[in-house]
């Protein structure tokens, strides 16, 4: 069976100060990072995190792309989690890398504007069936933001009712973990950002992707000459709609993916995919110390070492 590679682009959560060190060892990636102007501040501040994570992901792709070409291992599919879906289009060549980071800036600005009162947040809920978690969230004025598995979701809503939701989840025997996010991304509370971001996307040149990209809201495979309007709709819609990440992982398996590499920072997507589809050889770049180490692992998976 021929190898089929999935590239995973993370969302917020795994960012850290040293996340670009490995990619920056590559001259092209270092030059790209040097020209990126990222806002100062806390890396977990939404306006800082989104462009920083996207830039880190794309820098790693710049460093790895020629190595993959040498291995004759072109990506068969790219998928991104939350803001990582925007990075996925940069990896697929639909947006230039610079435009992709600029769009991440705009995305963060528009999401922050939609949550202008600052009274929103996210939480991870575990150990409960999806329908039960959704009902408990709704009772507290929250909504499901991301479905990661049959008993693992992220919910978003007003920060003022966070304790209420935590009590409901705990009483039902579930797990509750507050996330350091100040916007209820992927819920109807962000509806005001959808149309402005769609307009921002439409203003940026779009090239037919070099490989298919998975849509987070419905796991549809977006590719071909007609990809532009579908991609714009998917990227803007996901600001206020639930992301079906479990479905995306299943769609990747159904597409015959045999190898998956998370471009980092972090390794959450690699861990989730490995747990759900253990037959797929899956790692994150965060698990390696050098680009050469990543290349060697990929070479072993293809039998070309």
C-alpha positions as CSV (number, residue, x, y, z in Angstrom):
1,X,0.0,0.0,0.0
2,X,1.4,3.4,-0.9
3,X,1.9,5.9,1.9
4,X,-0.6,8.8,2.2
5,X,0.5,11.7,4.4
6,X,-1.8,13.9,6.5
7,X,-0.4,17.2,7.9
8,X,-2.1,18.5,11.0
9,X,-2.1,22.2,11.9
10,X,-2.8,22.9,15.6
11,X,-4.9,25.5,17.2
12,X,-4.1,27.4,20.3
13,X,-3.0,25.7,23.5
14,X,0.5,24.4,22.8
15,X,2.3,27.6,22.1
16,X,5.4,28.5,24.1
17,X,8.4,30.9,23.9
18,X,10.8,28.4,22.3
19,X,8.3,27.0,19.7
20,X,10.2,28.3,16.7
21,X,13.7,27.2,17.6
22,X,13.7,24.0,15.5
23,X,12.2,25.6,12.4
24,X,14.5,28.7,12.6
25,X,17.5,26.4,12.0
26,X,16.3,26.4,8.4
27,X,17.3,29.5,6.5
28,X,14.0,29.9,4.6
29,X,11.9,29.4,7.7
30,X,14.1,31.8,9.7
31,X,13.7,34.5,7.0
32,X,9.9,34.0,7.1
33,X,9.8,34.3,10.9
34,X,12.0,37.4,10.8
35,X,9.6,39.3,8.6
36,X,6.5,38.4,10.6
37,X,5.4,41.2,12.9
38,X,3.6,39.7,15.8
39,X,1.9,41.8,18.5
40,X,3.6,41.9,21.9
41,X,2.0,40.4,24.9
42,X,0.9,37.2,26.5
43,X,1.2,34.2,24.1
44,X,-2.3,33.1,25.4
45,X,-3.9,36.4,24.6
46,X,-6.1,35.7,21.6
47,X,-4.7,38.6,19.5
48,X,-1.2,37.3,20.1
49,X,-1.8,33.5,20.0
50,X,-3.6,33.2,16.7
51,X,-0.9,34.8,14.4
52,X,1.9,33.3,16.5
53,X,0.6,29.7,16.2
54,X,-0.1,30.1,12.5
55,X,3.3,31.6,11.9
56,X,5.0,28.8,13.8
57,X,3.0,26.1,11.9
58,X,3.9,27.7,8.5
59,X,7.6,28.1,9.5
60,X,7.8,24.4,10.3
61,X,6.1,23.6,6.9
62,X,8.7,25.8,5.1
63,X,11.5,23.9,6.8
64,X,10.0,20.5,6.1
65,X,8.7,21.0,2.5
66,X,12.0,20.4,0.7
67,X,12.7,17.3,2.9
68,X,9.3,15.9,2.0
69,X,9.9,16.6,-1.7
70,X,13.2,14.7,-1.5
71,X,11.4,11.7,0.0
72,X,8.7,12.0,-2.7
73,X,6.1,12.3,0.0
74,X,3.7,15.0,-0.9
75,X,0.8,15.7,1.5
76,X,-2.3,13.8,0.5
77,X,-4.5,15.8,2.9
78,X,-4.2,18.8,5.3
79,X,-6.4,19.4,8.3
80,X,-6.4,22.2,10.9
81,X,-7.9,22.6,14.4
82,X,-9.7,25.9,15.0
83,X,-7.3,28.6,13.7
84,X,-5.1,25.7,12.4
85,X,-7.7,25.4,9.6
86,X,-6.5,28.8,8.3
87,X,-2.9,27.6,8.5
88,X,-3.9,24.4,6.6
89,X,-4.8,26.6,3.6
90,X,-1.4,28.2,3.8
91,X,0.3,24.8,3.8
92,X,-1.8,23.8,0.8
93,X,-0.7,26.9,-1.1
94,X,-4.2,28.5,-1.3
95,X,-3.0,31.6,0.5
96,X,0.6,32.9,0.5
97,X,2.3,32.3,3.8
98,X,2.4,36.0,4.5
99,X,-1.3,36.5,3.7
100,X,-2.2,33.5,5.9
101,X,-0.5,35.1,9.0
102,X,-2.1,38.5,8.1
103,X,-5.5,36.8,8.0
104,X,-4.8,35.2,11.4
105,X,-4.3,38.8,12.7
106,X,-7.7,39.8,11.2
107,X,-9.4,36.7,12.5
108,X,-8.3,37.4,16.1
109,X,-9.3,41.1,15.8
110,X,-12.8,40.2,14.5
111,X,-13.3,37.5,17.1
112,X,-12.3,39.9,19.9
113,X,-14.6,42.6,18.5
114,X,-17.5,40.1,18.5
115,X,-16.7,39.3,22.1
116,X,-16.3,42.9,23.0
117,X,-17.6,42.6,26.5
118,X,-14.8,40.2,27.3
119,X,-17.1,37.9,29.3
120,X,-16.6,34.7,27.4
121,X,-14.6,31.6,27.8
122,X,-14.1,27.9,26.9
123,X,-13.9,24.7,28.9
124,X,-13.1,21.0,28.1
125,X,-15.8,18.6,29.2
126,X,-15.0,14.9,29.4
127,X,-16.6,11.6,30.5
128,X,-20.1,12.4,29.3
129,X,-21.9,11.4,26.1
130,X,-22.1,14.3,23.5
131,X,-25.8,14.7,23.8
132,X,-25.7,15.0,27.6
133,X,-22.7,17.4,27.5
134,X,-24.6,19.5,25.0
135,X,-27.7,19.6,27.2
136,X,-25.8,20.6,30.3
137,X,-24.0,23.3,28.4
138,X,-27.3,24.6,27.0
139,X,-28.8,24.7,30.5
140,X,-25.9,27.0,31.6
141,X,-26.3,29.2,28.4
142,X,-23.3,27.6,26.7
143,X,-22.9,25.7,23.5
144,X,-20.6,23.0,22.1
145,X,-17.6,24.5,20.4
146,X,-15.6,21.4,19.4
147,X,-16.4,17.7,19.4
148,X,-13.2,15.7,19.9
149,X,-14.7,12.3,20.6
150,X,-17.8,10.5,21.9
151,X,-17.2,11.7,25.4
152,X,-14.8,14.6,24.9
153,X,-16.0,18.1,23.9
154,X,-15.1,21.7,24.3
155,X,-17.9,24.1,25.2
156,X,-18.0,27.9,25.1
157,X,-20.2,30.5,26.8
158,X,-20.4,33.3,29.3
159,X,-17.7,33.4,31.9
160,X,-20.3,34.4,34.5
161,X,-22.0,31.0,34.3
162,X,-18.8,28.9,34.2
163,X,-19.1,27.8,37.8
164,X,-22.7,26.8,37.1
165,X,-21.7,24.6,34.2
166,X,-18.8,23.1,36.2
167,X,-21.2,22.1,39.0
168,X,-23.7,20.6,36.5
169,X,-20.9,18.6,34.8
170,X,-19.4,17.4,38.1
171,X,-22.7,16.4,39.5
172,X,-23.4,14.3,36.3
173,X,-20.1,12.5,36.8
174,X,-18.1,14.3,34.1
175,X,-14.8,16.2,34.1
176,X,-14.5,19.9,33.7
177,X,-11.3,21.9,32.8
178,X,-11.4,25.6,32.2
179,X,-9.3,26.8,29.2
180,X,-7.4,30.1,29.2
181,X,-9.4,31.6,26.3
182,X,-11.4,34.8,26.5
183,X,-13.7,34.2,23.4
184,X,-16.3,31.6,23.0
185,X,-15.0,30.5,19.6
186,X,-17.1,28.1,17.5
187,X,-20.3,29.0,19.2
188,X,-23.2,31.4,18.2
189,X,-21.7,34.0,20.5
190,X,-19.2,34.7,17.8
191,X,-21.8,35.1,15.0
192,X,-21.0,38.8,14.5
193,X,-17.5,37.9,13.3
194,X,-18.6,35.5,10.5
195,X,-19.5,38.0,7.7
196,X,-16.6,40.4,8.4
197,X,-14.1,37.5,8.2
198,X,-15.7,36.1,5.1
199,X,-15.2,39.6,3.5
200,X,-11.6,39.7,4.7
201,X,-10.9,36.2,3.1
202,X,-12.6,37.3,-0.1
203,X,-10.2,40.2,-0.4
204,X,-7.1,38.0,-0.4
205,X,-5.8,36.2,-3.5
206,X,-6.6,32.5,-3.5
207,X,-4.9,29.8,-5.5
208,X,-6.2,26.3,-6.2
209,X,-4.9,24.2,-3.2
210,X,-2.1,21.8,-4.1
211,X,-3.7,19.2,-1.9
212,X,-7.2,18.7,-0.3
213,X,-8.1,20.4,2.9
214,X,-10.6,19.2,5.5
215,X,-13.4,21.5,6.6
216,X,-13.6,21.5,10.4
217,X,-17.4,22.1,10.6
218,X,-18.4,19.1,8.5
219,X,-15.2,17.1,7.6
220,X,-15.8,17.8,3.9
221,X,-12.8,17.5,1.6
222,X,-12.2,20.9,-0.1
223,X,-10.2,20.7,-3.3
224,X,-10.2,21.6,-7.0
225,X,-10.8,24.7,-9.1
226,X,-14.1,25.6,-7.2
227,X,-12.4,25.5,-3.8
228,X,-12.3,29.2,-3.2
229,X,-16.0,29.9,-2.3
230,X,-16.3,26.7,-0.3
231,X,-13.1,27.5,1.6
232,X,-14.2,31.1,2.4
233,X,-17.6,29.8,3.6
234,X,-16.0,27.0,5.7
235,X,-13.3,29.3,7.3
236,X,-15.8,32.0,8.2
237,X,-18.6,29.7,9.3
238,X,-16.3,27.8,11.8
239,X,-16.0,31.0,13.9
240,X,-19.6,30.5,15.2
241,X,-20.3,26.8,14.3
242,X,-19.2,23.6,16.2
243,X,-16.0,22.0,14.9
244,X,-16.5,18.3,14.3
245,X,-12.9,17.2,14.9
246,X,-13.8,13.6,15.6
247,X,-15.4,13.5,12.2
248,X,-12.3,15.0,10.6
249,X,-10.1,12.3,12.1
250,X,-12.5,9.6,10.8
251,X,-12.5,11.3,7.3
252,X,-8.7,11.2,7.2
253,X,-8.8,7.5,8.0
254,X,-11.4,6.9,5.4
255,X,-9.2,8.7,2.9
256,X,-6.6,6.1,3.4
257,X,-4.1,8.2,5.4
258,X,-1.2,6.0,6.6
259,X,1.1,8.6,8.1
260,X,0.2,11.8,10.0
261,X,2.5,14.6,11.2
262,X,1.4,17.5,13.4
263,X,3.4,20.6,12.5
264,X,3.2,22.0,16.0
265,X,3.4,23.7,18.4
266,X,2.2,21.1,20.8
267,X,1.1,17.5,20.2
268,X,-2.6,17.4,21.1
269,X,-3.8,16.5,17.6
270,X,-1.2,13.7,17.2
271,X,-2.3,12.2,20.5
272,X,-6.0,12.4,19.6
273,X,-5.5,10.8,16.2
274,X,-3.2,8.1,17.6
275,X,-5.9,7.2,20.2
276,X,-8.7,7.2,17.7
277,X,-7.0,5.5,14.8
278,X,-3.9,3.6,16.1
279,X,-3.3,2.1,12.6
280,X,-2.0,5.5,11.4
281,X,1.6,6.2,12.2
282,X,1.4,9.5,13.9
283,X,3.8,12.0,15.5
284,X,4.2,15.7,16.2
285,X,7.2,17.7,15.4
286,X,7.2,18.7,19.1
287,X,8.4,15.1,19.8
288,X,11.7,15.6,17.9
289,X,14.8,17.7,18.6
290,X,15.8,18.4,15.0
291,X,14.4,18.6,11.5
292,X,16.7,15.8,10.6
293,X,15.0,13.6,13.2
294,X,11.6,14.3,11.7
295,X,12.9,13.5,8.3
296,X,14.4,10.3,9.5
297,X,11.2,9.2,11.0
298,X,9.2,10.0,7.9
299,X,11.8,8.1,5.8
300,X,11.4,5.0,8.0
301,X,7.6,5.1,7.6
302,X,8.0,5.1,3.8
303,X,10.7,2.4,3.8
304,X,13.1,4.9,2.1
305,X,15.7,5.1,4.8
